[in-house]
Amino acid sequence: MVDLTTRIGSLRLKNPIMPASGTFSEDLADVFDLDLLGAHVTKTITREKRGGNATPRVCEVRGSMLNSIGIPSKGVEAFKAEVLPFYRRYDAPLVVSISAGSADDFARLCAEMTVPGVAAIEVNISCPNIEEDGKAFAMRPSTTETVMTRLRAATDLPLWAKLTPNTGETTEVARAAEAAGADALVVSNTLLAMAVDITTRRPKLGNLMGGLSGPAFKPVALRMAYQCAKSVDIPVIGCGGISTVEDIIEYLIVGCAAVQVGTATFIEPGIMVRMIDGLADYLAQSGLTGVGDLTGSIRDEDASDGMVFMEAAP
């Protein structure tokens, strides 16, 4: 019997598999027992109501998808009244994802969501910061530290900082989040991208650009997860392009304590349950006793310092 449990700070998860924010809803309770998951992660909420971005909001690209949903939200009061009661019937820890446009708004929302039934708060600091010309908080170490410091002061709940791939300072941002009080890192949100319809010559998304997710994005997110796991002492939760059990194993090997599954759920709503079973089978067949035997087991002792020089193909 293998041990699938893992720890994210003070939280004990029965297995390392959970949904990514925005790809999971209460409707999935009609598909499988939600208590089979390691944790539940809600769709991102904001304090006020939001209508989201212009349509079309989603399009397929080769091997992946783009989305520009825009975080539509019914607001915090509707969330407390309608969504929280649903999740209180389950034992799996509830992680609430929040978003705001300023450090002050982030702190207020964080305090308002520090309520019974919420086990942790995932802070989507990948969203635009209106005080920094729309640049995401997590694009810079300084703004990451500022917002995480405010959030840490606003709650005693565990804080999971969701990072962005749209930065050249991945490890610096990770360390800034840890120093300011993050209990875990979620690595990462989607990569800014676009697609064009060659017939109409129009962008395929109503908001011009959106976030790339799915298998094509996994090598980028995996690289980031590896870098972050090497740079911080808090747990890293891998997120990006996971569509197979082998993907999960890769994330664990590079140092992740858990993973989040997103786009794959749109294709196969019950895929996370199949992945849980598949991970248990892999561990048993490999003679491993538990998830901890995989986490951080990458054999990189003889690797270089990570400096990469790319040369164009002839």
Secondary structure, 3 states (H helix, E strand, C coil): CCECCEEECCEEECCCEEECCCCCCHHHHHCCCHHHCCCEECCCECCCCECCCCCCCEEEECCEEEECCCCCECCHHHHHHHHHHHHCCCCCCEEEEECCCCHHHHHHHHHHCCCCCCCEEEECCCCECHHHCCCEHHHCHHHHHHHHHHHHHHCCCCEEEECCCCCCCHHHHHHHHHHCCCCEEEECCCEEECCEECCCCEECCCCCCEEEECHHHHHHHHHHHHHHHHHCCCCEEEECCCCCHHHHHHHHHCCCCEEEECHHHHHCCCHHHHHHHHHHHHHHHCCCCEHHHCCCCCCCCCCCCCCCCCCCCC
